């Protein structure tokens, strides 16, 4: 009897990406939100176990998006990156079974969390997020700009859902200590903006990488519609927006960002991004765009370093 193909399953679920999602939520909550609440004696709504449940729901939503995306991308992957789609190894029926299991598990955990937090409104988040990701893969992905915006909004929502869950306690913090409360919300918003714009940049580079396959299946991405030169110029503009987002706390004099370790981390991020943008202008082949896309993924991961120094 052949063993279960573990490696394709890990690739199907994008396990490294899921680790980054979990790490993002952990750092945002335990380095920004929870210390701010604790400083004023406000007990956070998310106990360690409830935080684990919320993180699990986020990971299952993310995983469902990866699965449905691979189900829809079989033809384009055959052109852009032959042999990389896990469905070719696992089979469509197996992936559909894994997708259904992921949806059921995510819904049950979100149901448990909503009742434990007495937040019935949170019940809407899981089916809404899963539905939007499914519509994205089956239709919205083919619409210029809109598909990229949807992915970027989702990435911004990874830390944003923590603010939503703790909104009552954050309001209480604003009443008790307006300055600390505003600082906390500003920092959370900054990381959401950073995630949004940096993801937009990476999605555009991925579209440049996938240009040939997208043209073949009739997808109307930005490079297909507007051409490579215009797309590269737009990517440079997005890169400038990321740079502005990174530097804005220094311009505004936020104390947490003025410490030497934080300034050092910001400097490394800026140098890395400028180097990526410089090479983006010179890139011509799908292989070069693929390498840049990977480097932007590491850039997003390095952005979490800012949270470590709070």
KABEL-V279640 format. One record per residue. N is the residue number from 1. RES is the residue in one letter. PHI is phi in whole degrees, -180 to 180 (* if undefined). PSI is psi in whole degrees, -180 to 180 (none if undefined). NEAR is the number of other C-alpha atoms within 12 Angstrom. Layout:
[[N;RES;PHI;PSI;NEAR] [N;RES;PHI;PSI;NEAR]]
This chain:
[[1;X;*;130;4] [2;X;-76;146;5] [3;X;-75;157;7] [4;X;-67;132;12] [5;X;-70;87;18] [6;X;-65;-45;15] [7;X;-61;-47;18] [8;X;-61;-34;24] [9;X;-67;-44;27] [10;X;-62;-39;22] [11;X;-70;-36;25] [12;X;-62;-42;37] [13;X;-87;-2;32] [14;X;51;55;26] [15;X;-53;-44;21] [16;X;-59;-38;19] [17;X;-65;-39;25] [18;X;-66;-36;30] [19;X;-63;-40;22] [20;X;-65;-41;29] [21;X;-61;-47;34] [22;X;-64;-41;31] [23;X;-65;-38;30] [24;X;-60;-49;39] [25;X;-66;-39;40] [26;X;-62;-47;29] [27;X;-69;-42;31] [28;X;-62;-42;41] [29;X;-76;-49;41] [30;X;-89;-8;26] [31;X;-108;-19;27] [32;X;-121;-62;38] [33;X;-73;-54;44] [34;X;-62;-46;32] [35;X;-61;-36;23] [36;X;-65;-44;36] [37;X;-67;-44;36] [38;X;-64;-30;23] [39;X;-64;-22;18] [40;X;-112;15;23] [41;X;72;22;15] [42;X;-94;124;25] [43;X;-81;124;21] [44;X;-65;147;32] [45;X;-69;-31;30] [46;X;-93;95;35] [47;X;-66;166;20] [48;X;-52;-42;16] [49;X;-71;-39;16] [50;X;-68;-36;25] [51;X;-62;-42;32] [52;X;-59;-42;22] [53;X;-65;-44;30] [54;X;-64;-42;43] [55;X;-63;-39;37] [56;X;-63;-43;33] [57;X;-60;-45;41] [58;X;-61;-43;45] [59;X;-66;-38;39] [60;X;-71;-35;39] [61;X;-62;-47;42] [62;X;-62;-46;41] [63;X;-62;-39;39] [64;X;-63;-35;41] [65;X;-65;-40;38] [66;X;-63;-42;37] [67;X;-65;-49;42] [68;X;-68;-29;38] [69;X;-67;-43;36] [70;X;-66;-36;35] [71;X;-62;-34;31] [72;X;-87;-17;29] [73;X;-103;15;33] [74;X;-58;-47;28] [75;X;-68;-45;27] [76;X;-68;-36;28] [77;X;-67;-31;27] [78;X;-61;-30;23] [79;X;-90;-47;22] [80;X;-79;-41;29] [81;X;-148;76;22] [82;X;-56;138;17] [83;X;81;6;16] [84;X;-101;-19;23] [85;X;-75;120;35] [86;X;-61;-20;33] [87;X;-63;-30;37] [88;X;-62;-29;25] [89;X;-94;-45;21] [90;X;-80;-30;27] [91;X;92;146;20] [92;X;-63;-40;22] [93;X;-64;-41;15] [94;X;-64;-43;22] [95;X;-67;-39;31] [96;X;-63;-39;23] [97;X;-65;-43;19] [98;X;-64;-38;27] [99;X;-64;-46;32] [100;X;-64;-40;22] [101;X;-65;-41;19] [102;X;-63;-44;30] [103;X;-63;-45;33] [104;X;-64;-46;21] [105;X;-62;-44;25] [106;X;-63;-41;32] [107;X;-67;-41;32] [108;X;-65;-42;22] [109;X;-68;-41;31] [110;X;-66;-35;38] [111;X;-64;-46;26] [112;X;-61;-46;24] [113;X;-65;-43;34] [114;X;-61;-40;27] [115;X;-76;-35;17] [116;X;-68;-33;21] [117;X;-89;-6;25] [118;X;56;41;17] [119;X;-122;80;22] [120;X;-63;-25;17] [121;X;-64;-26;18] [122;X;-68;-17;29] [123;X;-62;-26;26] [124;X;-76;-27;17] [125;X;-62;-47;29] [126;X;-64;-56;37] [127;X;-62;-33;27] [128;X;-66;-47;19] [129;X;-65;-45;35] [130;X;-64;-42;34] [131;X;-63;-43;22] [132;X;-65;-43;27] [133;X;-64;-36;35] [134;X;-67;-44;31] [135;X;-65;-36;24] [136;X;-59;-49;30] [137;X;-70;-32;30] [138;X;-92;-18;22] [139;X;-149;-52;23] [140;X;-62;-30;25] [141;X;-58;-25;31] [142;X;-85;-5;27] [143;X;-96;125;24] [144;X;-56;139;26] [145;X;72;-48;28] [146;X;-59;-44;23] [147;X;-62;-43;31] [148;X;-63;-42;33] [149;X;-63;-39;29] [150;X;-64;-44;31] [151;X;-63;-41;36] [152;X;-65;-41;27] [153;X;-62;-38;28] [154;X;-63;-46;33] [155;X;-62;-38;38] [156;X;-67;-28;32] [157;X;-75;-17;33] [158;X;-59;-50;42] [159;X;-79;-27;43] [160;X;-63;-32;31] [161;X;-67;-26;32] [162;X;-69;-40;41] [163;X;-64;-41;34] [164;X;-62;-44;26] [165;X;-66;-35;34] [166;X;-101;20;33] [167;X;-60;-37;23] [168;X;-66;-44;22] [169;X;-70;-34;30] [170;X;-68;-35;37] [171;X;-63;-41;24] [172;X;-63;-38;23] [173;X;-64;-39;31] [174;X;-63;-34;22] [175;X;-74;-40;17] [176;X;-77;-45;19] [177;X;-141;84;22] [178;X;-55;-39;19] [179;X;-66;-47;17] [180;X;-66;-39;28] [181;X;-63;-45;32] [182;X;-67;-39;24] [183;X;-61;-44;27] [184;X;-62;-46;35] [185;X;-66;-38;32] [186;X;-64;-42;26] [187;X;-68;-42;34] [188;X;-61;-44;35] [189;X;-63;-40;28] [190;X;-59;-45;33] [191;X;-70;-31;38] [192;X;-67;-42;35] [193;X;-65;-43;32] [194;X;-59;-48;41] [195;X;-62;-40;41] [196;X;-64;-54;33] [197;X;-72;-41;38] [198;X;-64;-37;46] [199;X;-68;-40;39] [200;X;-57;-44;40] [201;X;-62;-47;45] [202;X;-66;-39;43] [203;X;-62;-37;41] [204;X;-67;-41;45] [205;X;-64;-39;46] [206;X;-63;-37;38] [207;X;-65;-36;41] [208;X;-64;-40;42] [209;X;-63;-39;38] [210;X;-95;15;37] [211;X;-54;-47;36] [212;X;-63;-46;28] [213;X;-68;-38;28] [214;X;-65;-39;31] [215;X;-63;-40;24] [216;X;-66;-34;18] [217;X;-100;3;22] [218;X;84;22;19] [219;X;-80;136;29] [220;X;-101;68;28] [221;X;-79;173;36] [222;X;-61;-47;38] [223;X;-63;-35;32] [224;X;-67;-42;29] [225;X;-81;-41;22] [226;X;-110;-8;20] [227;X;91;162;20] [228;X;-67;-47;30] [229;X;-58;-44;20] [230;X;-66;-39;18] [231;X;-64;-40;32] [232;X;-65;-42;33] [233;X;-62;-42;24] [234;X;-64;-38;29] [235;X;-64;-38;40] [236;X;-65;-40;31] [237;X;-63;-44;22] [238;X;-63;-39;30] [239;X;-61;-39;38] [240;X;-63;-37;25] [241;X;-67;-38;26] [242;X;-64;-43;37] [243;X;-60;-43;31] [244;X;-62;-42;24] [245;X;-62;-39;30] [246;X;-69;-39;37] [247;X;-84;-20;25] [248;X;-57;-39;23] [249;X;-62;-33;27] [250;X;-70;-41;21] [251;X;-62;-36;14] [252;X;-85;-6;16] [253;X;72;32;14] [254;X;-67;123;23] [255;X;-57;-40;17] [256;X;-61;-24;25] [257;X;-97;0;29] [258;X;-96;-7;23] [259;X;-67;145;18] [260;X;-53;-44;16] [261;X;-61;-38;18] [262;X;-68;-44;27] [263;X;-61;-39;25] [264;X;-63;-43;17] [265;X;-64;-42;27] [266;X;-63;-41;33] [267;X;-62;-43;24] [268;X;-63;-44;21] [269;X;-60;-45;34] [270;X;-64;-45;27] [271;X;-62;-42;18] [272;X;-63;-44;26] [273;X;-68;-42;37] [274;X;-60;-41;26] [275;X;-64;-42;20] [276;X;-63;-45;33] [277;X;-65;-37;33] [278;X;-62;-44;19] [279;X;-73;-27;24] [280;X;-63;-38;38] [281;X;-64;-27;27] [282;X;-98;-10;18] [283;X;-68;145;23] [284;X;-135;-27;20] [285;X;-109;156;22] [286;X;-56;-35;24] [287;X;-64;-41;20] [288;X;-66;-41;22] [289;X;-66;-36;34] [290;X;-64;-42;27] [291;X;-64;-41;23] [292;X;-66;-38;36] [293;X;-62;-42;34] [294;X;-64;-42;21] [295;X;-66;-34;28] [296;X;-68;-32;37] [297;X;-63;-43;29] [298;X;-68;-31;24] [299;X;-63;-44;35] [300;X;-62;-40;37] [301;X;-65;-41;29] [302;X;-64;-28;27] [303;X;-60;-25;39] [304;X;-67;-20;33] [305;X;-60;-28;28] [306;X;-61;-35;37] [307;X;-71;-29;31] [308;X;-65;-31;23] [309;X;-90;5;22] [310;X;-72;none;28]]
